[in-house]
């Protein structure tokens, strides 16, 4: 009984901090290539800035990675019981490999996110082809799954 009262109290307290996932700042984790911290800042109902910092583990690009994207969101592409939003956009990516030169490139990104009902959380999956421009040209792919917690600003 004490556990149930504690759980209800925590839910009531946290519900006062619940904030929509289509506004504010979300911070969380991403797993994949790269793995690390993920963030998102909503500019409007359909546009956001997305960023990530983490570590790549595969191939020549292993090492620290940073990306920042401008995203467009499509909310009503499919209808089902879970709130799913598809997004696409463009941005930049920098990699700081431990055994070679820093690389810079542009990336396109496409993904989907699911909004967790009654909680300030989203879960996302994204795929991002990256066109390496400096110091050499090439094509890389980033792929990640993750989640973010949204803070009331």
Residue, then its C-alpha position, 0 to 999 in steps of 0.5 A: x500500500x505504501x508503494x502505491x501511495x508513493x507511486x501516485x504521489x510521484x505521478x501527481x507531482x511529475x504531472x505538473x512538470x509535463x510539457x508537450x514534446x512539440x515545444x521546449x528543449x529535449x535532452x536524452x541519449x542515442x544509440x547507434x553510430x554515433x552513440x551519445x547525447x541527443x538534443x532537440x529544441x522546437x522552434x515551432x509546431x513543425x520545425x526544430x533544431x536537432x543536435x548530438x554529440x557522441x562517439x563513433x565506433x566503426x571504421x575510419x570515422x571512429x572518435x568524437x562526433x558532433x552534428x546539428x540539423x534543421x528539421x521539418x516535421x509531418x504529424x499526420x502521415x499515418x493514423x494509429x493509436x500511437x502519436x508518430x511524427x515523421x521528420x526530415x532535414x539537413x545539417x552539418x557533421x564533424x568527426x574528430x577521429x583519434x588517428x586521423x584528421x578532423x572531417x567535416x560534411x553535410x548530412x541529410x536526415x530522415x526519421x520518425x519519433x513516437x510521443x509517449x502519452x502523458x509523459x514529456x518523453x519521445x522515442x526516435x529512430x533516424x537515418x542520416x547519410x553524410x557527405x564528407x567534404x573535408x579533408x577528403x570527399x566520401x559518403x558515410x551513414x549515421x543511424x541511431x535510436x534514442x529517447x529524449x526528456x523534455x524540460x519546461x522552459 
